[in-house]
Amino acid sequence: MHHHTKIVLLSGVLILVASAGLFVGAASLSIPQVIKHLVAFSSDDFVIHQYRLPRMLLAISVGAGLGLSGVLVQGVIRNPLASPDLMGISAGAGLAATASLVWFPNAAVSVLPVVAMFGGVLAAGLIAVLAWWSRPTPAKLALIGIAVSAFLASCIDFLLVTNPIEINTAMVWLTGSLWGRNWQQVPFIWGALLLLLPMAFWLAWRLDVMGLGEESATTLGTKPKQIQALALLAAVLLASVSVSVAGTISFVGLLAPHLARLLFGHNHKLLIPASALVGAILVTCADGLARGLQPPIELPAGVLTSVIGAPYFIFLLYRYRGW
């Protein structure tokens, strides 16, 4: 099957999954009802216009952001075990965002993405320093990321224990959920995608060249250090903004590039859009299942992605144990 056909099919799957999400939840709606509410735009259409529609758009954008972040991290580090959550980026963004939630609960919505970006950049910097100091293998680098993530998670736990009044808000956010999200968060995540997606496409062939080795990449006219810095910066920003909107939805940044690679090979011109689409499908499916499994009780979407992602990560550790 031609690669462009696969992209179209993935887009079709995303549209179907996203559309199905409009019917799922505590309030069961039929197809005619959903169509009527989408067209009518009346004050009676709260469930669709103020709850499910923005949530659908956020699920798509968060999944795309995490998928893009994952493929950029893996492309730069040349490590199949790398992902924003395993490398500590998501945990750093999560710690900064949690601190903002518990210390400044009345802060404007626009504050959270900025704070999360700052935390993600600091965590990525810490990982980079440790990696430069220890020169680890890919498997060991993943373990360093897990160790840093565990340390940052313990800092989050400390914040929650010492600030019990705000623990409910923070816990719902930390488990990875789109519950309670609305149109206010949409401009930030879509703005980040519109800004950083062109950069990701600009980096595509350069990441392919980087795979030949630093010396060959320099000979072919690229500047490896600059490419690495730009790609990691884009990955950190995408992951941080995604975390600021939906909390830590685990393993999407790991799964999406691997699944995209199975379909499209190693060409980043195809991997980048495919990873974004697969990530969007994963998060949209997880959010729909979270709402539809036991309504009106809602499971965190991050729990559902972890059920798939954790065994796959163990499989990857076993597969690359000799690295």
C-alpha positions as CSV (number, residue, x, y, z in Angstrom):
1,M,0.0,0.0,0.0
2,H,1.3,3.5,-0.9
3,H,2.5,5.6,2.0
4,H,0.2,8.5,1.2
5,T,-2.8,6.1,1.2
6,K,-1.8,5.0,4.7
7,I,-1.7,8.6,5.8
8,V,-5.2,9.1,4.4
9,L,-6.4,5.9,6.2
10,L,-4.9,7.0,9.5
11,S,-6.7,10.4,9.1
12,G,-9.9,8.6,8.4
13,V,-9.5,6.4,11.5
14,L,-8.8,9.6,13.6
15,I,-12.0,11.2,12.2
16,L,-14.1,8.1,13.0
17,V,-12.7,7.8,16.5
18,A,-13.1,11.5,17.3
19,S,-16.7,11.5,15.9
20,A,-17.5,8.4,18.0
21,G,-16.3,10.3,21.1
22,L,-19.1,12.8,20.7
23,F,-21.6,10.0,21.4
24,V,-19.9,8.6,24.5
25,G,-20.4,9.7,28.1
26,A,-22.8,9.9,31.0
27,A,-25.4,11.5,28.7
28,S,-26.1,9.1,25.8
29,L,-26.8,10.8,22.5
30,S,-28.0,9.4,19.2
31,I,-26.5,10.3,15.8
32,P,-29.4,12.6,14.9
33,Q,-29.1,14.4,18.3
34,V,-25.4,15.0,17.9
35,I,-25.9,16.3,14.3
36,K,-28.7,18.6,15.5
37,H,-26.6,19.9,18.4
38,L,-23.6,20.5,16.1
39,V,-25.7,22.5,13.7
40,A,-28.0,24.3,16.1
41,F,-25.5,26.2,18.4
42,S,-28.2,26.9,20.9
43,S,-27.9,27.3,24.7
44,D,-29.4,23.8,25.2
45,D,-26.4,22.1,23.5
46,F,-24.0,22.4,26.5
47,V,-23.0,18.7,26.4
48,I,-21.7,18.9,22.8
49,H,-20.4,22.5,22.4
50,Q,-19.0,23.2,25.9
51,Y,-17.9,19.7,26.9
52,R,-17.4,17.0,24.3
53,L,-16.3,19.1,21.3
54,P,-13.5,21.0,23.0
55,R,-12.5,17.8,24.8
56,M,-12.3,16.0,21.4
57,L,-10.1,18.8,20.0
58,L,-7.9,18.7,23.0
59,A,-7.5,14.9,22.9
60,I,-6.4,15.2,19.2
61,S,-4.0,18.0,19.9
62,V,-2.5,16.5,23.1
63,G,-2.0,13.1,21.3
64,A,-0.4,14.8,18.3
65,G,1.9,16.8,20.5
66,L,3.1,13.8,22.5
67,G,3.5,11.7,19.3
68,L,5.6,14.5,17.7
69,S,7.6,15.0,20.8
70,G,8.4,11.3,21.0
71,V,9.5,11.0,17.3
72,L,11.8,14.0,17.7
73,V,13.4,12.7,20.9
74,Q,14.0,9.3,19.3
75,G,15.3,10.9,16.1
76,V,17.8,13.0,17.9
77,I,19.0,10.5,20.5
78,R,18.8,7.5,18.1
79,N,17.3,5.6,21.0
80,P,14.2,3.4,20.5
81,L,13.5,3.6,24.3
82,A,13.4,7.4,24.4
83,S,10.1,9.3,25.0
84,P,9.2,12.5,26.7
85,D,7.7,10.7,29.8
86,L,10.6,8.2,30.1
87,M,13.2,10.9,29.7
88,G,11.8,13.0,32.5
89,I,10.4,15.8,30.4
90,S,6.8,15.1,31.3
91,A,7.7,14.7,35.0
92,G,9.5,18.0,35.0
93,A,6.6,19.8,33.3
94,G,4.3,18.0,35.8
95,L,6.2,19.1,38.8
96,A,6.2,22.7,37.7
97,A,2.5,22.6,36.8
98,T,1.7,20.9,40.2
99,A,3.6,23.6,42.0
100,S,1.6,26.2,40.1
101,L,-1.7,24.5,40.9
102,V,-1.1,24.1,44.7
103,W,0.7,27.4,45.3
104,F,-1.3,29.7,42.9
105,P,-4.7,28.0,42.5
106,N,-6.3,31.2,41.2
107,A,-3.7,31.9,38.5
108,A,-4.8,32.5,35.0
109,V,-5.2,29.6,32.6
110,S,-2.3,31.0,30.5
111,V,0.1,30.6,33.3
112,L,0.1,26.8,33.4
113,P,1.6,26.1,29.9
114,V,4.4,28.6,30.5
115,V,5.3,27.1,33.9
116,A,5.1,23.6,32.5
117,M,7.5,24.5,29.6
118,F,9.9,25.9,32.1
119,G,9.8,22.7,34.2
120,G,10.2,20.5,31.1
121,V,13.2,22.5,29.9
122,L,14.9,22.2,33.3
123,A,14.2,18.4,33.5
124,A,15.6,17.9,29.9
125,G,18.7,19.9,30.9
126,L,19.3,17.7,34.0
127,I,19.0,14.6,31.8
128,A,21.4,16.0,29.3
129,V,24.0,16.8,32.0
130,L,23.7,13.3,33.4
131,A,23.9,11.7,30.0
132,W,27.0,13.8,29.0
133,W,28.7,12.9,32.3
134,S,28.0,9.1,32.2
135,R,28.0,8.4,28.4
136,P,25.3,5.8,28.8
137,T,24.1,3.1,26.4
138,P,20.5,3.6,25.1
139,A,19.1,1.2,27.7
140,K,21.0,3.0,30.5
141,L,19.9,6.4,29.3
142,A,16.3,5.2,29.5
143,L,17.0,4.0,33.1
144,I,18.5,7.5,33.9
145,G,15.3,9.1,32.6
146,I,13.2,6.7,34.8
147,A,15.3,7.5,37.8
148,V,14.9,11.3,37.3
149,S,11.2,10.8,36.7
150,A,10.9,8.9,39.9
151,F,12.7,11.7,41.8
152,L,10.5,14.3,40.3
153,A,7.4,12.2,41.1
154,S,8.5,12.1,44.7
155,C,8.7,15.9,44.7
156,I,5.2,16.0,43.3
157,D,4.0,13.7,46.1
158,F,5.7,15.9,48.7
159,L,3.9,19.0,47.3
160,L,0.5,17.2,47.5
161,V,1.1,16.0,51.0
162,T,2.1,19.4,52.3
163,N,-0.8,21.1,50.4
164,P,-3.8,18.9,51.1
165,I,-6.4,21.6,50.3
166,E,-5.5,21.6,46.6
167,I,-4.9,17.8,46.4
168,N,-8.1,16.9,44.5
169,T,-7.5,19.4,41.6
170,A,-3.9,18.3,41.3
171,M,-4.6,14.6,41.5
172,V,-7.2,14.7,38.7
173,W,-4.7,16.5,36.5
174,L,-1.7,14.3,37.4
175,T,-3.4,11.0,36.5
176,G,-3.7,12.2,32.9
177,S,-7.2,13.2,32.2
178,L,-9.2,15.7,30.0
179,W,-11.9,15.9,32.6
180,G,-13.1,19.5,33.2
181,R,-11.1,20.9,30.2
182,N,-12.9,23.4,28.0
183,W,-12.3,25.9,25.2
184,Q,-9.9,27.9,27.4
185,Q,-7.1,25.4,26.9
186,V,-7.6,25.0,23.1
187,P,-5.7,28.1,21.9
188,F,-2.5,27.2,23.8
189,I,-2.1,23.6,22.5
190,W,-3.2,24.4,19.0
191,G,-1.0,27.5,18.9
192,A,2.0,25.3,19.9
193,L,1.2,22.8,17.3
194,L,0.8,25.4,14.5
195,L,4.1,26.9,15.5
196,L,6.2,23.8,16.1
197,L,4.8,21.4,13.4
198,P,6.5,23.4,10.5
199,M,9.7,23.2,12.5
200,A,9.3,19.5,12.8
201,F,8.9,19.1,9.1
202,W,11.9,21.4,8.5
203,L,13.9,19.0,10.7
204,A,12.7,15.8,9.0
205,W,15.4,15.2,6.3
206,R,18.0,16.6,8.7
207,L,17.1,13.9,11.2
208,D,17.5,11.3,8.5
209,V,20.9,12.6,7.7
210,M,21.8,12.6,11.4
211,G,21.2,8.9,11.4
212,L,24.3,8.5,9.2
213,G,26.5,9.7,12.0
214,E,27.7,13.2,13.0
215,E,30.7,13.2,10.7
216,S,28.6,12.2,7.6
217,A,25.9,14.7,8.6
218,T,28.5,17.5,8.7
219,T,29.9,16.5,5.4
220,L,26.4,16.7,3.8
221,G,26.0,20.3,4.9
222,T,24.0,20.0,8.2
223,K,25.0,21.3,11.6
224,P,24.4,18.4,14.0
225,K,24.6,20.3,17.2
226,Q,22.1,23.0,16.1
227,I,19.8,20.3,14.7
228,Q,19.9,18.4,17.9
229,A,19.3,21.5,20.0
230,L,16.3,22.6,17.8
231,A,14.7,19.2,17.7
232,L,15.0,18.7,21.5
233,L,13.7,22.2,22.2
234,A,10.7,21.5,19.9
235,A,10.1,18.1,21.7
236,V,10.3,19.7,25.1
237,L,7.9,22.4,24.3
238,L,5.4,20.0,22.7
239,A,5.5,17.6,25.6
240,S,5.3,20.4,28.2
241,V,2.3,22.1,26.6
242,S,0.6,18.7,26.2
243,V,1.2,17.9,29.9
244,S,0.0,21.4,31.0
245,V,-3.4,20.6,29.3
246,A,-4.0,16.9,30.1
247,G,-1.5,16.0,32.8
248,T,0.8,13.0,32.4
249,I,-0.7,10.7,29.8
250,S,2.0,8.0,29.8
251,F,3.6,6.1,27.0
252,V,2.0,7.9,24.1
253,G,5.3,9.5,23.2
254,L,6.9,6.0,23.2
255,L,4.1,4.1,21.4
256,A,3.2,6.5,18.6
257,P,6.6,6.7,16.9
258,H,7.0,2.9,17.2
259,L,3.6,2.2,15.6
260,A,4.3,4.8,12.9
261,R,7.7,3.2,12.2
262,L,6.0,-0.2,11.7
263,L,3.8,1.4,9.0
264,F,6.2,3.8,7.3
265,G,9.7,2.8,8.0
266,H,12.4,5.3,9.1
267,N,11.8,8.3,6.8
268,H,11.1,11.2,9.1
269,K,9.1,13.0,6.3
270,L,6.5,10.3,6.8
271,L,7.2,9.5,10.5
272,I,6.5,13.0,11.7
273,P,2.9,13.3,10.4
274,A,2.2,9.6,11.1
275,S,3.4,9.8,14.7
276,A,1.2,12.9,15.2
277,L,-1.8,11.0,13.8
278,V,-1.2,7.8,15.8
279,G,-0.7,9.8,19.0
280,A,-3.9,11.6,18.3
281,I,-5.8,8.3,17.8
282,L,-4.3,6.8,21.0
283,V,-5.3,9.7,23.2
284,T,-8.7,10.1,21.6
285,C,-9.4,6.4,22.0
286,A,-8.2,6.5,25.6
287,D,-10.4,9.5,26.4
288,G,-13.5,7.9,24.8
289,L,-13.0,4.7,26.7
290,A,-12.4,6.6,29.9
291,R,-15.8,8.2,29.5
292,G,-17.6,5.2,28.1
293,L,-16.5,2.2,30.2
294,Q,-18.4,3.0,33.4
295,P,-20.5,6.1,33.0
296,P,-21.0,8.4,34.9
297,I,-17.7,7.3,36.6
298,E,-14.8,8.4,34.5
299,L,-11.4,6.7,34.4
300,P,-8.2,8.7,33.8
301,A,-7.1,8.4,30.2
302,G,-3.5,8.0,31.4
303,V,-4.4,4.8,33.2
304,L,-5.6,3.3,29.9
305,T,-2.5,4.3,27.9
306,S,-0.3,2.8,30.7
307,V,-2.1,-0.5,30.5
308,I,-0.9,-0.8,26.9
309,G,2.4,1.2,27.2
310,A,4.0,-0.4,30.2
311,P,4.1,-4.0,28.8
312,Y,5.4,-2.7,25.5
313,F,8.2,-0.8,27.3
314,I,9.2,-4.0,29.1
315,F,9.2,-5.7,25.7
316,L,11.5,-3.0,24.3
317,L,13.8,-3.2,27.3
318,Y,14.2,-7.0,26.7
319,R,14.6,-6.5,23.0
320,Y,17.4,-3.9,23.4
321,R,19.0,-5.3,26.5
322,G,22.3,-5.7,24.8
323,W,22.7,-2.1,23.8
